[in-house]
C-alpha cells in the first residue's frame, strides 16, 4: 500500500517536480493576498477578542484540549514512520490526558515527562521518499507544498473528531481549534522582513525541513577550514 501511494503521488505531480519550486507564483500571490486580507479583516480581530475576553486558565484548557486531539494523528504518523517508541508514547499521552486530564483539558502527560511530538501525514510521505513538489498557497489554509496539500486528504480521516456523530459539534470543535491556533500566533506577522510572500514561502519550506528531520538540520560550517 505504501509503495502504491508513493507511485500514485509521483505520477500526479511528476511533471512539475522537475521544474522550479514556485511555478504557480502568479496564482499563489493572488491567493496569498486574499488570505492576508481575510486574516486581517476577520481572523486576527476575532482572535484578539478571544485572547482578550478568555481567562488564561480557560485558554490553556482549550489549547490542551485541541493538542490532545492531535495526539491521535501524531501517534499514527509516528507509527507509519517506524518511530514505534514515539508512537506508543503519543497513544499513552492521549489516553492519560483524556482520562485523568479530563478530556485533555489538563496536560497531565507532560508533567510526568511524556514529550509532545509534532508529526503529520505530509512528514510521513517525506520520510517515505515523496518530494515536496511545487509550492502552493491554499485558500484560507495558507502555505503548503503539493505533497502536503495532498496529504491533507487522508489526514482528514486520522482524527477522533470523526467519531463524533453530530455534525454541529464536529464543526464547532474544528472552529475552536482554528481560533485557538490563530490566537497562539498573534504578533508573529511583525517578524516578516521584506517581501511578505517570499518570506512566507521560504519560511514554510525551512519549517517543514526542520519538522521532517526532527529538528536536525544540516549546516555548511563543516565545509569551511578555520585553520590557518
Backbone bond lengths (Angstrom), bond angles and torsions (degrees), N, CA, C in turn:
res aa  C-N    CA-C-N  psi(-1)  N-CA   C-N-CA  omega(-1)  CA-C   N-CA-C  phi
1 X - - - 1.469 - - 1.527 110.56 -
2 X 1.345 115.34 -42.83 1.459 120.45 -178.98 1.524 110.74 -60.96
3 X 1.354 117.43 -46.45 1.449 121.07 -179.26 1.526 111.01 -65.56
4 X 1.324 115.96 -38.65 1.463 120.04 179.98 1.529 110.69 -64.01
5 X 1.327 116.76 -39.85 1.459 121.05 179.96 1.526 110.59 -65.32
6 X 1.334 116.44 -40.58 1.465 120.52 178.91 1.526 110.42 -63.60
7 X 1.331 116.23 -42.20 1.470 120.94 179.86 1.521 110.46 -63.36
8 X 1.328 116.79 -44.29 1.467 121.33 -179.18 1.529 110.88 -61.84
9 X 1.338 115.47 -47.18 1.464 119.62 -179.32 1.532 110.91 -64.23
10 X 1.312 116.68 -38.16 1.462 120.48 179.95 1.523 110.66 -65.34
11 X 1.329 117.29 -40.77 1.453 121.35 179.87 1.521 111.45 -66.94
12 X 1.349 115.89 -32.16 1.453 119.85 -178.19 1.522 111.26 -65.03
13 X 1.330 117.11 -45.98 1.454 117.43 -175.52 1.527 114.78 -123.40
14 X 1.333 117.32 19.84 1.461 120.35 178.59 1.524 113.04 -56.88
15 X 1.344 119.58 -41.44 1.469 118.65 -178.70 1.527 113.51 -60.10
16 X 1.335 117.97 -31.58 1.459 120.24 -176.99 1.513 112.40 -93.14
17 X 1.331 117.89 -15.18 1.463 120.51 179.78 1.516 110.61 -62.63
18 X 1.333 116.56 -35.54 1.457 121.24 -175.74 1.530 112.52 -80.82
19 X 1.322 117.78 -3.28 1.458 120.87 -179.45 1.512 110.22 -98.51
20 X 1.324 116.16 -164.98 1.456 120.92 -178.05 1.523 112.61 -65.32
21 X 1.321 114.76 163.43 1.460 120.35 -177.99 1.521 112.53 -65.30
22 X 1.334 116.54 -32.74 1.463 120.54 -174.02 1.532 111.06 -127.84
23 X 1.328 117.98 65.34 1.469 120.26 -178.04 1.525 113.48 -71.08
24 X 1.334 117.25 -15.55 1.463 121.42 -178.37 1.528 111.12 -107.00
25 X 1.339 116.69 32.75 1.466 120.13 -171.31 1.526 112.94 -57.99
26 X 1.321 118.24 -41.68 1.471 120.10 -178.48 1.522 111.38 -59.20
27 X 1.328 115.74 -47.88 1.463 120.24 179.01 1.531 110.51 -68.44
28 X 1.325 116.25 -40.53 1.460 120.34 179.71 1.525 112.02 -60.81
29 X 1.337 116.62 -40.90 1.459 119.92 -179.48 1.526 111.21 -65.27
30 X 1.320 116.62 -38.52 1.468 120.15 178.05 1.533 110.43 -65.56
31 X 1.340 115.79 -42.37 1.463 119.81 178.75 1.527 110.32 -66.84
32 X 1.327 116.32 -39.11 1.469 121.39 177.76 1.524 110.30 -60.42
33 X 1.326 117.43 -46.08 1.463 121.47 179.81 1.522 111.10 -63.85
34 X 1.339 115.90 -39.09 1.476 119.97 176.70 1.520 110.45 -62.12
35 X 1.328 116.41 -46.14 1.467 120.74 179.66 1.522 111.42 -62.35
36 X 1.335 116.38 -40.33 1.465 120.29 179.34 1.522 110.99 -63.11
37 X 1.334 116.13 -43.01 1.469 120.42 178.80 1.521 110.82 -63.37
38 X 1.332 115.58 -41.95 1.464 120.94 179.63 1.525 110.76 -64.75
39 X 1.325 115.51 -39.94 1.459 120.41 -179.87 1.523 111.01 -66.98
40 X 1.336 116.05 -44.68 1.461 120.23 -177.88 1.525 112.86 -68.42
41 X 1.330 116.43 -34.38 1.466 119.72 -175.75 1.527 114.17 -88.97
42 X 1.345 116.66 -25.92 1.469 118.84 -175.58 1.530 112.95 -126.06
43 X 1.339 116.54 -60.74 1.468 120.05 -171.49 1.520 113.11 -61.49
44 X 1.329 117.33 -48.55 1.467 120.34 -177.79 1.524 112.42 -64.94
45 X 1.354 119.62 -48.41 1.471 119.20 177.99 1.527 113.06 -58.67
46 X 1.342 116.71 -41.80 1.466 120.03 179.82 1.524 110.49 -65.66
47 X 1.330 116.69 -41.65 1.458 120.98 179.25 1.523 111.53 -64.18
48 X 1.336 116.40 -37.56 1.467 120.53 178.47 1.524 110.97 -65.75
49 X 1.327 116.51 -41.26 1.465 120.22 177.50 1.527 110.18 -64.23
50 X 1.342 115.26 -43.36 1.465 120.74 177.87 1.518 110.83 -58.11
51 X 1.346 116.30 -45.64 1.458 121.09 -179.64 1.538 111.13 -65.15
52 X 1.342 116.06 -36.60 1.465 120.79 -175.75 1.518 112.54 -73.94
53 X 1.338 117.35 -41.55 1.467 120.18 -172.83 1.526 113.41 -93.29
54 X 1.323 116.82 -14.06 1.464 119.68 -176.83 1.525 110.69 -90.17
55 X 1.327 118.13 123.05 1.471 120.95 176.63 1.531 110.34 -57.96
56 X 1.312 116.42 148.69 1.469 120.50 -176.21 1.526 112.31 -56.80
57 X 1.343 116.98 -41.82 1.463 118.60 -176.64 1.525 111.62 -67.54
58 X 1.353 116.45 -30.88 1.462 119.92 176.93 1.527 109.87 -71.59
59 X 1.335 116.14 -42.29 1.457 120.46 179.52 1.526 110.98 -62.16
60 X 1.338 116.60 -41.61 1.465 120.68 177.25 1.524 110.31 -63.41
61 X 1.329 116.68 -40.27 1.458 120.94 179.27 1.522 112.13 -63.67
62 X 1.337 116.15 -41.70 1.465 120.65 178.81 1.530 110.15 -64.79
63 X 1.336 116.46 -43.11 1.461 120.87 178.24 1.526 110.71 -61.41
64 X 1.327 116.27 -44.18 1.468 120.41 178.24 1.526 110.95 -61.83
65 X 1.325 116.01 -40.46 1.464 120.80 -178.52 1.528 111.12 -63.60
66 X 1.338 116.67 -47.98 1.470 119.81 -179.02 1.529 111.06 -68.66
67 X 1.331 116.76 -36.48 1.469 119.87 176.99 1.523 110.85 -64.86
68 X 1.317 116.07 -35.57 1.462 120.24 -179.50 1.530 111.19 -65.91
69 X 1.325 116.82 -39.44 1.463 120.90 177.53 1.525 110.14 -62.32
70 X 1.338 115.63 -39.25 1.468 120.41 -178.66 1.526 112.34 -65.31
71 X 1.337 117.62 -24.87 1.461 120.56 -176.63 1.532 112.75 -61.00
72 X 1.330 117.70 -26.92 1.472 120.50 177.77 1.526 109.36 -66.48
73 X 1.334 115.65 -48.73 1.461 121.07 177.56 1.524 110.70 -60.40
74 X 1.327 115.91 -44.43 1.464 121.34 -178.95 1.528 110.72 -61.93
75 X 1.325 116.08 -42.37 1.468 120.40 179.48 1.521 111.03 -61.36
76 X 1.326 117.06 -45.97 1.464 120.90 -179.77 1.520 111.29 -60.85
77 X 1.324 116.66 -42.25 1.458 119.82 -178.95 1.518 112.45 -70.87
78 X 1.320 117.81 -35.91 1.461 119.69 174.83 1.526 110.79 -61.74
79 X 1.328 116.63 -42.18 1.464 121.04 178.71 1.528 111.06 -65.33
80 X 1.330 116.59 -41.41 1.461 120.91 179.11 1.533 111.60 -65.02
81 X 1.320 116.50 -27.46 1.461 121.37 178.86 1.526 112.38 -87.78
82 X 1.329 116.36 0.05 1.454 120.26 179.60 1.514 113.92 84.02
83 X 1.324 116.97 11.14 1.460 120.93 178.38 1.536 107.55 -92.66
84 X 1.304 114.73 75.89 1.461 121.22 -172.42 1.532 112.00 -63.54
85 X 1.323 116.35 -46.45 1.464 120.58 -178.95 1.523 110.97 -59.22
86 X 1.331 116.24 -46.75 1.461 120.46 -179.91 1.524 111.30 -65.42
87 X 1.348 116.09 -39.46 1.456 120.18 -179.92 1.513 112.78 -61.31
88 X 1.344 116.94 -45.73 1.460 119.70 179.43 1.521 111.14 -70.81
89 X 1.330 116.88 -28.97 1.459 120.61 174.88 1.530 110.12 -63.96
90 X 1.343 116.23 -41.15 1.463 121.00 178.45 1.528 111.30 -65.25
91 X 1.332 115.70 -40.04 1.464 119.52 178.58 1.523 110.46 -63.66
92 X 1.326 116.33 -41.53 1.464 121.23 178.59 1.523 110.24 -65.73
93 X 1.355 116.47 -39.23 1.463 120.86 176.79 1.526 110.09 -57.90
94 X 1.338 115.61 -49.25 1.463 120.21 -177.71 1.529 111.03 -62.65
95 X 1.312 116.49 -43.98 1.466 121.28 -179.37 1.522 111.03 -63.26
96 X 1.324 115.92 -45.91 1.463 121.19 -177.98 1.526 111.50 -65.70
97 X 1.330 116.59 -47.35 1.461 120.59 -178.06 1.526 112.52 -70.73
98 X 1.344 116.43 -29.22 1.469 120.11 -179.87 1.518 112.03 -76.17
99 X 1.311 117.04 -20.71 1.472 121.01 -178.79 1.533 110.80 -105.04
100 X 1.303 116.27 -75.86 1.466 120.40 -179.62 1.527 110.84 -64.40
101 X 1.329 116.35 -33.09 1.466 120.77 -179.78 1.510 114.04 -84.16
102 X 1.322 118.26 11.43 1.481 123.88 176.37 1.539 111.00 54.59
103 X 1.324 115.62 73.61 1.464 123.19 178.16 1.532 112.79 58.74
104 X 1.327 115.37 24.59 1.460 118.94 176.29 1.508 114.98 90.55
105 X 1.315 118.50 1.99 1.468 120.54 179.87 1.531 111.59 -66.52
106 X 1.322 116.19 -24.81 1.458 121.54 177.91 1.536 108.58 -121.09
107 X 1.317 115.69 130.53 1.465 120.95 -178.31 1.526 109.94 -87.89
108 X 1.322 114.63 75.98 1.459 120.87 -179.15 1.526 110.33 -68.43
109 X 1.325 116.70 -36.06 1.464 121.51 -175.78 1.531 112.24 -59.04
110 X 1.319 117.11 -41.98 1.465 120.10 -178.66 1.523 111.77 -66.61
111 X 1.323 115.98 -32.19 1.471 119.08 -179.02 1.520 112.32 -68.50
112 X 1.343 117.37 -20.42 1.467 119.21 178.58 1.537 111.30 -105.11
113 X 1.345 115.30 12.49 1.456 119.15 172.61 1.513 117.17 94.23
114 X 1.337 118.49 10.30 1.464 120.49 177.21 1.531 108.93 -83.97
115 X 1.320 115.86 110.92 1.469 121.77 -173.63 1.527 112.22 -68.03
116 X 1.337 115.37 139.83 1.454 121.78 174.18 1.524 108.58 -82.96
117 X 1.336 117.59 123.11 1.451 121.43 179.67 1.526 110.76 -100.33
118 X 1.312 116.15 172.51 1.464 121.57 178.65 1.518 109.10 -139.68
119 X 1.313 116.49 99.31 1.467 122.30 -179.66 1.525 109.10 -135.83
120 X 1.323 116.28 147.88 1.454 121.38 174.82 1.526 108.75 -143.62
121 X 1.323 116.84 175.07 1.460 119.80 -174.08 1.530 112.12 -70.58
122 X 1.344 116.68 -26.10 1.450 119.56 174.72 1.517 110.71 -62.94
123 X 1.337 116.69 -41.14 1.453 120.99 176.45 1.528 111.00 -65.72
124 X 1.320 116.12 -38.38 1.462 120.48 178.52 1.529 110.67 -61.41
125 X 1.339 116.76 -44.92 1.458 120.41 178.19 1.525 110.73 -62.06
126 X 1.334 116.40 -37.53 1.464 119.96 178.52 1.525 110.80 -63.96
127 X 1.331 116.64 -41.83 1.462 121.24 178.04 1.529 110.17 -64.22
128 X 1.329 116.93 -32.76 1.463 121.33 178.32 1.525 112.58 -76.78
129 X 1.325 117.13 -7.63 1.457 120.12 176.43 1.509 116.21 107.33
130 X 1.334 118.13 4.87 1.465 120.89 178.39 1.528 108.77 -80.27
131 X 1.318 117.30 128.04 1.459 121.47 -178.30 1.530 111.67 -76.17
132 X 1.338 115.59 168.10 1.467 120.97 -178.06 1.519 112.36 -58.66
133 X 1.336 115.56 -44.48 1.453 118.75 -169.28 1.513 108.81 78.93
134 X 1.312 118.42 -177.77 1.465 121.15 -177.76 1.525 112.71 -69.55
135 X 1.316 115.11 157.79 1.458 122.66 177.37 1.521 109.55 -72.88
136 X 1.324 115.92 136.85 1.462 121.52 179.46 1.524 109.04 -137.41
137 X 1.321 116.30 133.02 1.462 120.61 173.44 1.523 107.57 -100.49
138 X 1.323 116.14 116.35 1.462 121.05 -177.88 1.527 110.07 -87.05
139 X 1.318 118.32 138.50 1.461 120.46 176.30 1.531 110.55 -56.61
140 X 1.318 116.62 131.38 1.464 124.90 179.38 1.535 111.70 71.42
141 X 1.337 118.03 -47.52 1.464 122.00 -174.64 1.518 113.33 -75.94
142 X 1.340 117.51 -25.55 1.454 120.35 174.02 1.517 116.11 91.42
143 X 1.358 117.07 -154.76 1.466 122.76 -173.66 1.528 112.93 -59.45
144 X 1.335 115.22 143.31 1.460 120.86 177.73 1.524 108.38 -163.49
145 X 1.304 115.59 168.74 1.467 121.42 166.70 1.523 105.32 -109.06
146 X 1.321 116.41 167.55 1.465 118.55 179.74 1.524 110.58 -62.30
147 X 1.343 116.44 -39.48 1.468 119.87 178.41 1.525 110.63 -60.41
148 X 1.323 116.91 -46.91 1.455 120.14 -176.95 1.525 111.94 -69.96
149 X 1.337 116.18 -31.79 1.463 119.77 177.46 1.525 110.29 -66.06
150 X 1.333 116.69 -44.80 1.469 120.48 178.52 1.525 111.31 -66.99
151 X 1.335 116.32 -30.62 1.462 120.52 -179.42 1.523 111.66 -67.33
152 X 1.324 117.06 -21.29 1.466 120.10 179.99 1.534 112.16 -65.28
153 X 1.330 116.48 -24.18 1.468 119.51 -176.77 1.531 111.38 -67.48
154 X 1.350 119.15 -57.98 1.474 117.96 177.36 1.531 112.14 -67.22
155 X 1.346 116.23 -28.71 1.462 119.40 -178.27 1.529 111.60 -65.44
156 X 1.330 116.02 -26.58 1.461 120.12 178.96 1.532 111.68 -63.92
157 X 1.336 115.63 -20.42 1.459 120.17 -179.78 1.525 112.08 -100.70
158 X 1.335 116.29 6.67 1.463 120.57 -177.92 1.528 110.79 -107.91
159 X 1.307 116.81 42.85 1.455 121.41 -178.38 1.528 110.36 -136.81
160 X 1.335 118.22 143.04 1.463 120.71 177.78 1.523 113.42 -68.58
161 X 1.338 117.50 -10.12 1.465 120.16 177.64 1.526 111.38 -62.38
162 X 1.342 116.03 -23.70 1.462 120.03 178.54 1.528 111.74 -67.26
163 X 1.336 116.04 -20.52 1.455 120.32 -179.66 1.528 112.18 -77.94
164 X 1.345 116.13 -12.33 1.467 120.49 179.72 1.521 108.79 -80.11
165 X 1.299 116.71 111.24 1.462 122.04 -176.71 1.527 110.92 -87.62
166 X 1.320 115.03 53.11 1.461 120.54 178.83 1.524 106.85 -156.90
167 X 1.328 116.61 106.80 1.461 121.39 -172.87 1.524 112.74 -57.14
168 X 1.324 116.81 -45.19 1.470 119.67 -176.09 1.528 110.95 -61.63
169 X 1.326 116.36 -42.35 1.470 119.97 179.36 1.518 110.68 -63.20
170 X 1.330 116.58 -41.72 1.457 120.68 178.76 1.515 112.00 -62.34
171 X 1.350 116.56 -42.67 1.460 120.73 178.61 1.530 110.87 -65.20
172 X 1.330 116.55 -40.50 1.457 120.64 -178.73 1.530 111.11 -65.21
173 X 1.331 116.63 -41.72 1.460 120.19 178.94 1.531 111.17 -66.14
174 X 1.336 116.20 -37.03 1.460 120.15 177.34 1.525 110.35 -65.72
175 X 1.339 116.57 -41.81 1.462 121.05 179.15 1.529 111.02 -64.15
176 X 1.333 116.66 -40.22 1.460 121.12 178.07 1.521 110.42 -63.03
177 X 1.322 115.65 -40.96 1.458 120.83 179.39 1.529 110.68 -61.62
178 X 1.336 117.19 -47.11 1.462 121.44 179.78 1.522 111.65 -64.03
179 X 1.324 116.62 -42.26 1.465 121.15 179.33 1.520 111.29 -63.84
180 X 1.316 115.95 -43.28 1.461 120.21 -179.83 1.526 110.98 -63.89
181 X 1.316 116.56 -41.50 1.468 119.98 179.15 1.531 111.21 -64.88
182 X 1.336 116.78 -40.75 1.475 118.96 179.35 1.523 110.71 -65.30
183 X 1.321 116.24 -38.01 1.465 120.10 179.76 1.528 111.26 -65.62
184 X 1.333 116.78 -33.38 1.471 120.59 179.99 1.523 111.86 -64.03
185 X 1.334 116.00 -32.09 1.461 120.03 -173.39 1.525 113.74 -103.54
186 X 1.317 117.01 17.28 1.456 120.05 175.89 1.529 109.82 -61.31
187 X 1.310 115.96 133.39 1.462 120.12 178.12 1.511 114.64 96.61
188 X 1.335 116.99 -16.53 1.463 118.92 -178.29 1.531 112.55 -66.87
189 X 1.353 115.40 -22.49 1.457 118.43 -179.41 1.534 111.85 -64.02
190 X 1.330 116.86 -17.62 1.467 120.07 -179.33 1.529 112.81 -72.93
191 X 1.322 117.64 -13.03 1.470 119.90 -178.95 1.523 111.90 -91.00
192 X 1.345 116.46 -2.87 1.463 120.02 -179.36 1.522 109.80 -65.91
193 X 1.328 116.99 130.09 1.455 123.26 -179.36 1.523 109.62 -119.44
194 X 1.317 116.14 131.86 1.463 120.35 177.33 1.517 112.58 73.60
195 X 1.320 115.68 -147.44 1.462 122.44 179.54 1.520 109.05 -63.96
196 X 1.341 116.21 116.22 1.468 118.61 -173.80 1.519 112.64 -67.19
197 X 1.352 118.61 -31.17 1.460 120.48 177.74 1.530 110.38 -62.95
198 X 1.340 116.50 -49.69 1.460 120.96 179.80 1.521 111.19 -65.06
199 X 1.325 116.12 -36.26 1.462 120.20 179.06 1.525 110.55 -62.02
200 X 1.336 116.74 -48.21 1.467 120.62 -179.83 1.526 111.25 -64.56
201 X 1.327 117.05 -38.77 1.470 120.32 -179.80 1.530 111.06 -63.78
202 X 1.323 115.82 -50.43 1.462 119.97 -178.37 1.528 111.18 -65.95
203 X 1.333 115.72 -39.97 1.462 119.92 -179.97 1.526 110.41 -64.49
204 X 1.346 116.51 -35.47 1.459 120.10 -179.98 1.521 111.03 -63.20
205 X 1.329 116.82 -50.18 1.461 120.06 -178.41 1.524 112.03 -65.44
206 X 1.328 116.92 -37.38 1.461 119.76 177.69 1.522 111.29 -65.90
207 X 1.329 115.18 -40.48 1.462 120.11 178.97 1.524 111.13 -65.04
208 X 1.331 116.07 -41.05 1.466 119.33 -179.62 1.524 111.17 -67.56
209 X 1.326 116.49 -38.55 1.463 119.70 177.02 1.525 110.05 -61.33
210 X 1.321 115.66 -41.36 1.463 121.18 178.37 1.528 110.60 -61.56
211 X 1.344 116.48 -45.59 1.470 120.96 -178.72 1.527 111.60 -65.95
212 X 1.320 116.55 -46.41 1.468 121.18 -176.39 1.523 111.39 -62.70
213 X 1.330 116.07 -36.50 1.463 120.83 -179.14 1.525 112.76 -93.12
214 X 1.335 115.87 13.97 1.469 121.26 178.91 1.524 112.29 52.75
215 X 1.332 115.28 40.00 1.457 120.20 176.15 1.509 115.13 84.90
216 X 1.339 117.11 -1.29 1.463 120.41 -179.81 1.521 108.93 -96.96
217 X 1.327 115.52 99.88 1.463 120.83 -177.76 1.518 109.92 -109.06
218 X 1.330 115.35 131.25 1.455 119.42 178.13 1.522 110.23 -70.40
219 X 1.335 116.34 142.76 1.459 120.51 173.75 1.524 109.13 -122.02
220 X 1.307 114.98 171.83 1.463 120.13 -176.35 1.520 112.96 -102.22
221 X 1.341 116.48 9.18 1.456 118.68 -175.60 1.524 111.98 -64.11
222 X 1.342 116.28 -31.75 1.461 119.06 -178.95 1.525 112.29 -68.71
223 X 1.352 115.79 -15.28 1.449 119.77 -179.57 1.522 112.68 -79.17
224 X 1.332 116.54 -12.65 1.459 120.35 -177.14 1.527 110.93 -97.82
225 X 1.285 114.48 143.05 1.456 120.39 177.72 1.511 108.13 -103.69
226 X 1.347 115.64 109.63 1.443 120.45 -176.55 1.531 112.14 -88.66
227 X 1.342 116.36 0.71 1.444 118.77 179.74 1.524 111.06 -81.07
228 X 1.279 117.11 147.64 1.473 121.82 178.91 1.532 109.85 -69.11
